[in-house]
Amino acid sequence: MPLLHRVARQNEVPIGFSLNGKPCEGRRGDTLLSAILTIDERLRPSDFSHEPRAGFCQMSACQDCWVTLTSGERVRACSTPLAEGMQVITRAANSAGEPA
């Protein structure tokens, strides 16, 4: 169940991206964080406790919303604009190299 429910910008241009290998859709003007949380109930597991995290400060100061692009680049989901074709990984890979 998604953590966020879109109440604004519902008619904006759809933007396709993938989340842990699954095709998803956000809207023009979304950050990665807002796009992901309209699809899922969490952003990623904590690096330390592995408990679910959904971002914290929402202004790129706390390190809580780091995600990885398939290129290997780490970005802050709360301040990175969603772009067409982004391939986002929010979970560690398992031994087969697939997102866990």
N, C-alpha and C positions, 0 to 999 in steps of 0.2 A: 504494500500500500504506500503510495507517495506521501512524503512528509508535507509537501506544499501543494496547494491547488491553485491553478491559474485563475485569477479573477480579472486581470488586465492584459492587454496585448494579445488577446485570443485570436484576433484577425491578422496579426503580423505574419510576415512571410515565414513559412516553415524552413527550418535548417536541419538537415540530416547529419547525424554523427553516430559513432558507435560507443557503447559503454560496456567494457569488459567483453568485447566481441559481439554484442547484441545491437542490432540496428535500432536507433532511437531518433526522436524528433524533438527539437526545441523550437524557439521562435526568435526572430530577429530582435536584438536588444537584450537577450538573455546572457547572463554570465554562465560559465560552466556549472557553478554551484546551483544557480536557480534552475537550469535545464535538468541537471541530474536529480535534484530533489523534487521535481514534478514527475519523476519516473520512479524513484526509489525512496525508501524511508531513511536511508543514511547515505552519507558521502563515502566513507571508508572506515576501516578499523583503525583505532589508535595505534601508533607505532609502539607504544609502551604496554598498555593494558589489553590491547586488541578488542576493546569495547567499541561499539558503534559510535561514530562521530558524524556530525552534520555541519561542521563549521562552527566558529565561535564568535570572533569579533566582527566579521563581515567587512573588514577594511584593510586586509593584508598585513596585519601586525602580529598575529598570534601563532602562525605556523600550523594551524589545525586543519587547513583545507588543501594541503598539497595533494595533487594527483599527478599521474605520469601519462604522457602521451606515448604512443607506440614507437615514436622516434627516440624515446629515452629521456626526452626533456621533461623536467618536473616543473609544474606551474601551480600557482595558487588559483584554485577554482573560483574563489569569491571575487577576483579582480580580472580574470581572463575572459574576454568576450568569446562566446560560442561562435565557431566558424564552421562552414560547410565542410563535411568530410573528416572532422576531427575524430581521432581514435583514442579514446580515453580509457585508462586502466586505473581502477581504484582499489584493486585487491592484489595481494601477492600471487605470483604464479606458483602452481603446484609442481611436482616433480616432472610432469609431462610438458611443462612450459605453458600450460593454459591457466588463465585466471582461476584462483581458488574460489 
